[in-house]
Amino acid sequence: MIDEILKKAVNNKKISDDEFLQLLKINKEEDLKKLCETAVSIRNKHSKLIKLTSTVHITNKCTIQPRCKYCGFAPKTSTEGYYESFYKTDEEILKAAISIEEAGIPRVSCSGGYGYKGKQAVNATEIVKSNTSLEILVNVGGDLTEKSINKLADLNADTVCCNLETINEDVFNFVKPGETLNDRIETCQGVSDAGIELSSGLLVGLGESLEDKIAHLRYLNNFETLGEIPIMGFNPYKDTPMANHPPSPLEEQLKIMAVTRIMYPEIRITVPTPTIGPKNVEYSLNAGANNLATVIADNYPLEVKGVGSPVCGNYDDVVSVINKLGLTPQTI
């Protein structure tokens, strides 16, 4: 059965939801290996170029109440995360962006907390676009208005990320009691309507079912400008309400990456190095991913703690893994 489904994938034949579920239910190591090899062959047929994305965390000050139950980013949520509040100055954002460009990393993600109606995102985009050649991904979730989205479009923001994380509304409401799933969906639609490339993905391991994951991937196809799907595995942060929730097993993350690659052969699949673990980026590349995020070079001037885990991917180590696999890192 698995071999037949994978043969259909290689030949770009239509695969049903039930067949995708069979792939997510794989429990034999040899079948998982076949699944990942199929995903890699599909990715490589289109391109062996692996994008690298660094980051600037603009602010961790966030007005969402109640807090997301897993958050280790906002102030006072976790002693492993950004425990003290901060808001980066324009000079700090500029210095960080220039250091990323000097390191040869082609793309920066600018992210921050809620409460600014997108003003923090617009400001960071103006700084990056006016002073560097970097591609920019803006990631402030649903903290965007129609006005701020249109300003981002005017500034030629390359990508805007608003992760739905799960489309199981009960799970969403439990882990993110201060937000609504519909608000995030409306933000995604607004980004798409403005003609900006949309990035929106899954946080694997929150308690969603396998059926939820397939439905989520199918749902994302509703957004016309969808160009990137981040696959993030849940990692608990100390001191948070979900500190004892089990981390997402690596195998489950690899299966959803590979299935995403089969469903979306040409899309950018992003894996943040903190959520997969810097030592595990090889596995994600061998499951069809083609963008590694939160990649930090030695010359970076600011402290960075990854969302999902405080440990980020070192640029030299990440590039070494990419080269070892016979892939090509995209550099400036």
Sequence and secondary structure as in RCSB ss.txt:
>XXXX:A:sequence
MIDEILKKAVNNKKISDDEFLQLLKINKEEDLKKLCETAVSIRNKHSKLIKLTSTVHITNKCTIQPRCKYCGFAP
KTSTEGYYESFYKTDEEILKAAISIEEAGIPRVSCSGGYGYKGKQAVNATEIVKSNTSLEILVNVGGDLTEKSIN
KLADLNADTVCCNLETINEDVFNFVKPGETLNDRIETCQGVSDAGIELSSGLLVGLGESLEDKIAHLRYLNNFET
LGEIPIMGFNPYKDTPMANHPPSPLEEQLKIMAVTRIMYPEIRITVPTPTIGPKNVEYSLNAGANNLATVIADNY
PLEVKGVGSPVCGNYDDVVSVINKLGLTPQTI
>XXXX:A:secstr
 HHHHHHHHHTT    HHHHHHHHT   HHHHHHHHHHHHHHHHHH  EEEEEEEEEEE     SS  TT  SST
TS TTS  S  B  HHHHHHHHHHHHHHT  EEEEEE SSSTTHHHHHHHHHHHHH   EEEEE TT   HHHHH
HHHHTT SEEE   B   HHHHHHH TTS HHHHHHHHHHHHHTT EEE  EEETSS  HHHHHHHHHHHTTSTT
EEEEEEEE    TTSTTTTS    HHHHHHHHHHHHHHSTTSEEEEEHHHH GGGHHHHHTTT  EEESEE TT 
 S    TTSS  EEHHHHHHHHHHTT EE   
